[in-house]
Amino acid sequence: MLVLASASPRRSELLTQAGYTFVVHPAHIPEDPLPNEDPLAYVTRLAREKAEAVFAELSREWEKEGLGGQFPQVVLGADTTVAVDGLILGKPEDAADAARMLRLLSGRAHCVMTGIAVVSAEATEVAAESTEVTFIELTDQEIAGYIATGEPMDKAGAYAIQGLAARWIPRIEGCYFNVVGLPIARVSALLKIPRLPPASC
């Protein structure tokens, strides 16, 4: 059985769509970037930390119940961020922060990065995927109207490509599902083939 160390409904939907059977067990760890941490290092570190935290927690429960042997399940951790000009754009803190992010993305390309980690009793494997996303220029009215819908508030970079923001995105280069929150093809490969290198814009 696969364990998803994330409460994201979008990741659950993508795993289900791809035919995986899994249970959800969210990780609860600090998600602040380290000083001078670049976006790729940030998402891969958080993916690993989430997966390792959940694996350790479930392993302790396994031992406490006296089931014997090592915890047999595989834990998948993931973290997605938006990067522009070397800045990490996570989930906005409030409406003003969402507006700041959307103004940064307006009329230009940016990179969406997802780190993924698979942890088992045998090994920990980490990889990443990057997709370049291009926005049209946004007016202040468009930004304010979008924020008023509430859609940006729990999304990295303050937008959802699968939602209302789709009308502002004329092109992407790379994996669409990565922008939604989980690069399914790369996850599938990581579950089968160890030590995939990170991909970057």
C-alpha positions in Angstrom: 0.0 0.0 0.0 1.2 3.5 -0.9 1.0 6.2 1.7 0.6 9.8 0.5 2.2 12.3 3.0 0.0 15.2 1.8 -3.5 16.5 2.5 -3.7 18.1 -1.0 -6.9 17.0 -2.7 -5.3 17.7 -6.1 -2.5 15.2 -5.4 -5.1 12.6 -4.3 -7.1 13.2 -7.4 -4.1 12.8 -9.6 -3.0 9.5 -7.9 -6.5 8.1 -8.1 -6.7 9.2 -11.8 -3.5 7.3 -12.5 -4.9 4.1 -10.9 -3.0 4.1 -7.6 -4.4 2.6 -4.4 -3.2 4.7 -1.4 -4.0 6.1 2.0 -3.6 9.7 3.0 -1.4 10.5 6.1 -0.4 14.2 6.0 2.9 15.4 7.3 3.1 18.3 9.7 6.5 19.9 9.4 7.7 23.6 9.1 7.7 24.7 5.4 9.8 27.9 5.7 12.8 28.1 3.2 16.2 28.0 4.7 18.5 31.0 4.3 19.6 31.4 0.7 17.9 28.1 -0.3 17.1 27.9 -4.0 13.7 26.8 -5.2 14.8 23.3 -6.4 16.7 22.5 -3.2 13.6 23.8 -1.2 11.0 21.5 -2.8 13.2 18.4 -2.8 14.1 19.0 0.9 10.5 19.4 1.9 9.4 16.4 -0.1 12.0 14.3 1.6 11.3 15.7 5.1 7.5 15.1 4.7 8.0 11.5 3.5 10.6 10.7 6.1 8.4 12.2 8.9 5.4 10.2 8.0 7.4 7.0 7.5 9.0 7.5 11.0 5.6 8.1 12.6 4.0 5.1 11.0 7.0 2.9 11.8 6.7 3.8 15.5 3.0 2.9 15.4 3.9 -0.4 13.7 6.5 -1.2 16.4 4.1 -0.2 19.2 1.5 -2.6 18.0 4.1 -5.4 18.0 3.6 -6.3 14.4 7.2 -7.4 13.9 9.7 -6.6 11.2 10.1 -3.3 9.4 7.2 -1.1 8.4 6.3 -2.5 5.0 4.6 0.5 3.3 6.0 3.0 0.9 5.5 6.7 1.7 5.3 9.4 -1.0 6.1 13.0 -0.1 5.7 16.0 -2.5 6.1 19.8 -2.4 5.3 22.3 -5.1 6.5 25.9 -5.4 6.5 28.7 -8.0 9.8 30.3 -8.8 10.4 33.7 -10.5 13.7 35.7 -10.4 15.0 33.2 -7.9 12.2 33.9 -5.5 10.2 31.2 -3.9 6.4 31.9 -4.2 4.6 29.5 -1.8 1.0 29.8 -0.7 0.0 33.5 -0.1 -0.4 34.6 3.5 -3.3 36.9 2.7 -5.0 38.8 -0.2 -2.3 41.4 -0.4 0.4 38.7 -0.6 -1.6 37.0 -3.4 -1.8 40.2 -5.3 1.9 40.7 -5.0 2.6 37.2 -6.4 0.2 37.6 -9.3 1.8 41.0 -10.2 5.2 39.2 -10.3 3.8 36.6 -12.6 1.9 38.9 -14.9 3.1 39.1 -18.5 6.0 36.7 -18.3 7.2 33.1 -17.8 7.9 31.4 -14.5 8.9 28.0 -13.3 6.8 25.6 -11.3 8.8 23.0 -9.4 7.6 19.9 -7.6 9.9 17.8 -5.4 8.9 14.2 -4.8 10.4 11.6 -2.4 9.7 7.9 -2.0 10.6 6.5 1.4 10.6 2.8 2.3 12.5 0.6 4.7 15.0 -0.1 1.9 15.8 3.3 0.6 14.9 7.0 0.2 14.7 8.2 -3.4 14.2 11.9 -4.4 13.5 13.6 -7.7 12.0 16.8 -9.1 10.1 18.1 -12.0 10.0 21.6 -13.5 7.5 23.2 -15.9 7.7 26.6 -17.5 4.4 28.5 -17.4 3.6 31.7 -19.3 1.1 34.3 -18.1 -0.5 37.1 -20.1 -0.4 40.6 -18.7 -3.0 41.0 -15.9 -4.8 44.1 -14.9 -5.3 45.2 -11.3 -9.0 44.6 -11.8 -8.4 41.0 -13.0 -6.1 40.3 -10.1 -8.6 41.7 -7.5 -11.5 39.8 -9.1 -9.5 36.5 -9.0 -8.5 37.0 -5.4 -12.1 37.7 -4.5 -13.0 34.1 -5.6 -10.8 32.7 -2.9 -9.1 30.3 -5.4 -5.5 31.6 -5.0 -5.4 31.4 -1.2 -4.2 27.8 -0.8 -2.1 27.6 -4.0 1.6 28.0 -4.6 2.1 31.2 -6.6 -1.5 32.2 -5.8 -3.1 30.5 -8.8 -4.6 27.2 -10.0 -3.9 26.2 -13.6 -6.8 23.8 -13.5 -9.1 26.6 -12.3 -10.0 30.1 -13.3 -6.4 31.1 -13.9 -6.4 28.8 -17.0 -7.7 31.7 -19.1 -4.4 33.6 -18.4 -2.0 30.8 -19.4 -1.4 30.7 -23.2 1.4 28.1 -23.0 3.4 25.8 -20.8 6.6 23.8 -21.5 6.7 20.6 -19.6 4.4 18.5 -17.5 0.9 20.0 -16.9 0.2 17.7 -13.9 3.3 19.1 -12.3 1.7 22.5 -12.2 -1.4 21.0 -10.7 0.7 19.6 -7.9 2.1 16.1 -8.8 4.1 15.0 -11.9 2.4 11.6 -12.2 4.7 10.2 -14.9 7.8 11.1 -12.8 6.2 9.7 -9.6 5.4 6.4 -11.5 9.0 6.2 -12.7 10.4 7.0 -9.2 8.3 4.2 -7.7 9.9 1.7 -10.2 13.4 3.1 -11.0 15.7 4.6 -8.3 17.8 7.6 -8.5 16.1 9.8 -11.1 18.0 13.1 -11.5 16.1 16.4 -10.9 14.7 18.1 -14.0 14.8 21.9 -14.2 13.6 24.7 -16.5 
